[in-house]
Amino acid sequence: MSVTSPPAIAGGTPIRVQPLPYGRHQIDEADIAAVVAALRSGTLTGGALIADFEHALAARCKVEHAVAVANGSVALDLAVLALGIGPGDEVITTPLTFVATANAVLRTGAVPVFADVGEDRCLDPDSVARAVTPRTKAVITVDYSGLPSDVAALKAALPRPLPVIADSAHSLGASLDGRPVGSLADITTLSFHPVKQITTGEGGACLTSDADIADRIRKLRNHGMTSTADERTGGLWKYDVTMLGDNHRMTAIQAALGISQLRRLEGVVAERSEIADRYDAILIDLPGIGLPPRPAGRRSAWHIYPIEIDPGAFGCERDSVIDALRAEGIEATLHYPAVHLLTLYRERGGVPRTVPQAEQLCDRLVTLPLYPAMTVSDQDDVVLALQRIHVWAAGGAVRS
Ligand SMILES: Cc1ncc(COP(=O)(O)O)c(C=O)c1O
């Protein structure tokens, strides 16, 4: 199959027989043994494995406290609640994110205010500064694609001090000037969904070096109770409830998987980086493709590899590129539709701002497959597909 053969969307033979996903988890024998040992341990929830996972995460991320929770969305909910955010408050965030980021604000009764992104596709400090009002209570930045947000630059641009939450669902293992994600913001939230750098099936965590915030998050994770089931042993069976929490706990089985996965984090990030480097090296010569940004001093954890399509130079619009890649058996996708333009946010939430950079990206981004077990041959399929689609589209075959 050559670059000039017709793409599958125009009736050609699809490049892939087996579809190539955009992301996929990796489970090895050590993970399986860890989960089996947890199942045999007699403790399925609470207990030492949760504490061990939290200590390992905190040590890796150079932060005082880690609190493991049910998923990354809950981690965001608890981070916002721990800051006391509620009705009448505003929280500034980015439209270039998964909807869970803004939902955490909306759920408290506060208003998400959308600021624009910069060249790095993370929140632009000047745009954030312009969005601050007397009602602003916090900023939630998102480490888009795995690149850590420059939290220090964000804080320096603010007209008054505000807590910054980093939604680092994409960036476990990344660093800025040698400082790991987790140590950069007031609260950092992580996700361990299977497409992320490490997985616990579903799972997430809040990281902070503030003991009071960590304590509030621990209580919120456990119905607002003053003690956990582990602590209520012997004579200590009484408890009180001091805040409105819920059951947001992770199981010991998940924690066992997390501990095992975390041991391989460095290798996973290295493999992801290698795939991203190879994409960069090949795609740089293809017209109309903008490569992911690589700001100096920042090491990405490469959760995803989103390219930016320039429709004029490439030959067709972004939607056609995704449709054509999918016809080839390559599960390219979009991260993300702009949150402020989703129906829920148009109808009831989110202060509309001028966010031209984010809107342009949301119209032009295409996420290409990237995960550690992906082979060079898989990657070559993606590149060949893009080349074929470009040759066909630039030849005038598609208008939109
Ligand atoms: C930026 C971002 N924030 C939050 C979440 C939510 O994480 P979870 O799926 O673990 O709830 C995700 C999930 O992909 C995400 O990409």
The ligand as an SDF file (V2000), in Angstrom:
LIG
                    3D

 16 16  0  0  0  0  0  0  0  0999 V2000
   -8.3020   16.2050   32.3490 C   0  0  0  0  0  0  0  0  0  0  0  0
   -9.1030   15.1570   33.0560 C   0  0  0  0  0  0  0  0  0  0  0  0
   -9.6360   15.4490   34.2420 N   0  0  0  0  0  0  0  0  0  0  0  0
  -10.3500   14.5410   34.9200 C   0  0  0  0  0  0  0  0  0  0  0  0
  -10.5950   13.2840   34.4200 C   0  0  0  0  0  0  0  0  0  0  0  0
  -11.4490   12.3200   35.1650 C   0  0  0  0  0  0  0  0  0  0  0  0
  -10.7700   11.1720   35.5880 O   0  0  0  0  0  0  0  0  0  0  0  0
  -11.5450    9.8120   35.8280 P   0  0  0  0  0  0  0  0  0  0  0  0
  -11.9050    9.2300   34.5020 O   0  0  0  0  0  0  0  0  0  0  0  0
  -10.5600    8.9750   36.5810 O   0  0  0  0  0  0  0  0  0  0  0  0
  -12.7460   10.1270   36.6360 O   0  0  0  0  0  0  0  0  0  0  0  0
  -10.0570   12.9310   33.1850 C   0  0  0  0  0  0  0  0  0  0  0  0
  -10.2860   11.5930   32.6340 C   0  0  0  0  0  0  0  0  0  0  0  0
   -9.8440   11.2240   31.5900 O   0  0  0  0  0  0  0  0  0  0  0  0
   -9.2970   13.8900   32.4710 C   0  0  0  0  0  0  0  0  0  0  0  0
   -8.7670   13.6130   31.2690 O   0  0  0  0  0  0  0  0  0  0  0  0
  1  2  1  0
  2  3  1  0
  2 15  2  0
  3  4  2  0
  4  5  1  0
  5  6  1  0
  5 12  2  0
  6  7  1  0
  7  8  1  0
  8  9  2  0
  8 10  1  0
  8 11  1  0
 12 13  1  0
 12 15  1  0
 13 14  2  0
 15 16  1  0
M  END
$$$$
